[in-house]
Amino acid sequence: MTERNTDRRASSDLLEAFDASTRSASAACHFGSQIQAAVDTLKAEVSLGRFGQPLGLAPVYVFLASREVRYVTGEVHGATGGNGSA
């Protein structure tokens, strides 16, 4: 193989790699926008307009694990963000 053919082959390989990475980035961007659309849809279904966070739910777990809850049996405590009962 001559030096010129080697250079052409290297250039061709480089262009193919660039094209593949561009397609991958485009697909990732499209997939990312689909995920964001799904997240936005789910948030719109929650009255508070946001997802619950562990620090917001931790006090409920602590209460349910405490002795003060001895009288509570068979109850459902829904963390629904204001969407009614669980």
N, C-alpha and C positions, 0 to 999 in steps of 0.2 A: 504494500500500500504506500502510495506516495505521501509526502508531507501535506500536499494540497488536499488530497482526499481525506486524510486524517483530520485536518482542520475543518473540512466540510462536515464530516461525521460528528465531530465534537460540537460544532455549531448546531447541527440538527438535533443532537441529543439534548443540548442545552435548551433549545426552543421547545422540544417535546416536554421536558421537565417543567419549564415555565408554564406551558399550556396546561399541564396536568395540575400544577399547584394552583393556577388561576381557577380552574374548574372546581377544585376542592374548596378553595376559599369562597367561591360563589355559592356552592352547595351548603357550606357551613353557615354562611350569612343567611341563606334562605331558610335553613333549618332553625337557626336562631330566631328569625322573625316569626316562624310558626310557633315556637315555644313561647315567645313573648306574647303572641296573640292568645294562646291558650291560657297563660297566666292572667292576662288582662280580663279574659272572659270569666275565669274563676273568681277573680277579685270583685268583679261587677255583681256576682251572685251573693256576696257577703255584705250584709247591711253596713258594717263598719268600713268596707272598701279596702280591707287589708287582711293579710293572713295573721293568725295567732302566732305569738312568739313564745318560746319556752319560759321566759321570765314572767310572762303574763299568766301562764297556766300553772306554774310551780306552786303558788299559794294554795290552789285547789288540791293539788296532790298532797301537799303537806297536811292540809286539813283532813283529807280523806284517810290519811295514815295515822292521824292522831287519836287520842282517847276521847276527844270531844265528839267524835262521830259515832259513838257506840249505839246510839238510838236510830241512826239512819241505816235502813236495810233495804236492799233491792231498788234503790233509786238510780235514775239516770241523770247524770250531771253533764249536760251538753255544752261543749265549748263551741258554740255556733256563730259567734260574732254578731249576734242579734237576729239570727234567722229563725227564731222560734225554738221549739223543743228538738232535742236530738233524736 
